Amino acid sequence: MNKDIAQGKWEQLKGSIKEKWGDLTDDEITQVNGNAEKMCGVLQERYGRTREEAETEVNDFWARQDSGM
């Protein structure tokens, strides 16, 4: 998903993000604000993912959202 599209649809995506990564707090989601790089960092911290794992998860998530919208 294009980062600009992600930021433009951020309010709609918040619910999907909470479903996928239920341990994230509202503050963490707000802090990410549609930025894929920040999302990777939060996943690394919260779930102990490697950078590569976090990037793969985020890219897969954006791709699914992009195809569903």
C-alpha positions as CSV (number, residue, x, y, z in Angstrom):
1,M,0.0,0.0,0.0
2,N,1.3,3.4,-0.9
3,K,2.3,5.3,2.3
4,D,0.2,8.3,1.3
5,I,-2.9,6.1,0.9
6,A,-2.2,4.4,4.2
7,Q,-2.0,7.8,5.9
8,G,-5.2,9.0,4.1
9,K,-7.1,5.9,5.2
10,W,-5.5,5.7,8.7
11,E,-8.8,6.1,10.6
12,Q,-10.4,3.3,8.7
13,L,-7.3,1.0,9.1
14,K,-7.0,1.4,12.9
15,G,-9.7,-1.2,13.5
16,S,-8.0,-3.7,11.2
17,I,-4.7,-3.0,12.9
18,K,-6.2,-3.7,16.3
19,E,-7.6,-7.0,15.0
20,K,-4.2,-8.1,13.6
21,W,-2.0,-6.8,16.4
22,G,-4.2,-6.8,19.4
23,D,-1.4,-6.1,21.9
24,L,-0.8,-2.6,20.5
25,T,-2.1,0.2,22.6
26,D,-4.1,3.1,21.2
27,D,-1.2,5.4,21.9
28,E,1.1,3.2,19.8
29,I,-1.3,3.1,16.9
30,T,-1.8,6.9,17.1
31,Q,2.0,7.4,17.2
32,V,2.4,5.3,14.0
33,N,-0.1,7.5,12.2
34,G,0.1,5.5,8.9
35,N,3.9,5.5,8.7
36,A,5.1,2.0,7.7
37,E,8.6,2.6,9.2
38,K,7.1,3.5,12.6
39,M,4.8,0.5,12.4
40,C,7.8,-1.8,11.9
41,G,9.5,-0.2,14.9
42,V,6.5,-0.7,17.1
43,L,6.1,-4.3,16.1
44,Q,9.8,-4.9,16.8
45,E,9.4,-3.4,20.3
46,R,6.0,-4.9,21.2
47,Y,6.4,-8.4,19.7
48,G,10.1,-8.9,19.6
49,R,10.2,-9.2,15.8
50,T,13.3,-8.7,13.8
51,R,13.4,-5.8,11.4
52,E,12.8,-8.2,8.5
53,E,9.9,-10.0,10.2
54,A,8.3,-6.6,11.0
55,E,8.7,-5.3,7.5
56,T,7.2,-8.5,6.0
57,E,4.2,-8.3,8.3
58,V,3.6,-4.7,7.6
59,N,4.0,-5.1,3.8
60,D,1.6,-8.1,3.8
61,F,-0.9,-6.1,5.9
62,W,-0.7,-3.1,3.5
63,A,-1.0,-5.4,0.5
64,R,-4.2,-7.1,1.9
65,Q,-5.7,-3.7,2.7
66,D,-4.8,-2.4,-0.7
67,S,-6.4,-5.3,-2.5
68,G,-9.5,-5.1,-0.3
69,M,-10.2,-1.4,-0.8
